[in-house]
Amino acid sequence: EPVTTADVDFTWNDVITNEEVTAVPSNYLRTGSSPSAGLASVEILDDHTFTVTFDGQYGSFPAQLAIAQWRGYQDFLKPAHYLKQFHADYADADELAAKMEAESIEEGQWYNLFNAKQMPNNLWRVINEDGFGHPVLTAWQMVDFGNGVWNFDRNPYYFKVDEAGNQLPYIDHVQMVLVQDRETTVLKILSGELDYLGERSSLQNLPLLKQAENDGVLNVFIPRMHRLPINFMLNLTYEDDVYRQVTRDVRFREAMNLAINNDEIIQTFYLGAFAKPAYETSVPAYDPDGANALLDEMGLDARGDDGYRLGPDGEPFEIIFEPAPISQDHVPMTEMIAEHWKAVGINTQVKAGEWSLIRERWNANETQGMALWNHEDIWPSAGWDDYLPGNFWGRLWWQYMNSGGEVGEEPPAEVLELYDLHTAFLQAPIGTPEGDAAREALYQNIRDNYWTFNPVEESYYPTSTSVRIKNTPKGQVEEMGIVIMYGMEEWYIDE
């Protein structure tokens, strides 16, 4: 079926603004991505042209639509001819009821079936089995799956060609295999069972991979990671008065930043060469004496018999971090930073757990400290909403701002300023002096307030392909690995 603005019309009127399907449209569809701003309007002009209109300036909207938070263009281009069979306004009632019964969906809740069958995001749902049969605009389409194996054939209608006019992708068939852990993934590519490793390795695997390259088995390349490998966050809305009094004092957050030994982290986890310390660009360098002075200045100068500082109530003060082993380094790096903080008298404990359980606790505002990651500048609005409180460091403030004050807690002035600066940044035209100034003001607020702790920036990781895969990078490259991965349509096989 042809892709036309009929798909856009269906997407806007029957999905995005249909309250049964979408309870609340995403903020990026409001001016400046502000939850309090007006919703856009969409007008269909002809089969291939439509307009999106906002009630104010919104210079970063193209970037928001294209890639921000990985949403992809399919947010506006859903295949109406396919999805109407799951939509109550179009489907035959009896046929829709039968589909719902087959999926064990309660009567009247057709929207749950619809949301299971649509791809809300072009970049992530391509291997979702609920979406099997969903038309795609990607280079490959799933043709079968089962037992941890997904098979994809090239999309003969893919809209890209190479410079010579040859249809992409070059590779006809791709198979994805579920592997239980990272170590097994590395072993499989070393043994020739896989053709591409992706992000599933760390620098600790580099010697093995390089040896295999020397043996003529692999092509190893070391791209830049698209995200900060780890981002430490204190939940400033954790419901404990003493904890709040301490952690909301910016001197405490500055002290904790000064206490982090960035160079030790880089030597330990990045072989001393494959990351840059954050102090080169954004925060002061390691200075434990400065950290101790700030902690003393704010009144945390008393210590218990164990040598750790007492809180303003005279009781032992403790911070608990809850990381998940999302990467090989998350838990051990958190443990190292806990030792750095202990060295300046802040008793810091690490309780690692499964990500799903930790996320439940975060949603309930029950976590004090988190370790995850954040994104670098891969789009003009970098990161997960540019370090706004929703990123684990101010859950109740995030709820307040997203609900228009109906739930959560009203943020303090410096957080409200962060939101205002964020909106101004998103409204400003991309690549203009106005946009650059708005961006700098936003990031100055982030630097001044130490909302999160980023010990390293611009990190690199090793990955590899089998030698039969061609047109891939070699050696250390400045390209981001995820950009290389999404360019697989230009790879080819040479046996």
Summary of the structure (lengths in Angstrom):
residues: 495
radius of gyration: 24.9
end to end distance: 35.4
largest distance: 76.0
contacts: 1507
relative contact order: 0.13
helix: 38%
strand: 18%
